[in-house]
Amino acid sequence: MTDRVLIVPTSSWTRPHQLAAAVAAAAGPDAIVRVLIPAVLPPTLPITACPPRVGARLDAQREAAASALCGRGRGSVVIAPARSVAALLAVAPPPDRLVLVGGAGWSLRRAARGLAGGGVTILPAGAGRARTPQPRPAART
């Protein structure tokens, strides 16, 4: 039985290596992994217009996901324009499992549960990253 997995980064700021790790963990011989990278644009821009800096970040995510998927199983990587990640999930075909990579607010979590029911996994942006405490600045007297 094949397992349909949909992986969605929640922001263009999601680091490519985090997305690649999620793809590598989900890909397997019995899994069809679809990576849907949202190109979220404000209403003031046409849906086809993407600023170069945002486009570069999305391309880096696409390349990382494609290389993680290569040789591990079946699947695809697509960049899709949208007004929000939740709006993109509303039109996505329902998967068996949904993996969100990055921070997910209330409306996005609600849209994800509506799409995949209980099969939703959220990998926060800071997962697995060691945080080093920063020294406080000296007080002036």
Secondary structure, 3 states (H helix, E strand, C coil): CCEEEEEEECCCCCCHHHHHHHHHHHCCCCEEEEEEEEEECCCCCCCCCCCHHHHHHHHHHHHHHHHHHCCCCEEEEEEEEECCHHHHHHHCCCCCEEEEECCCCHHHHHHHHHHHCCCEEEECCCCCCCCCCCCCCCCCC
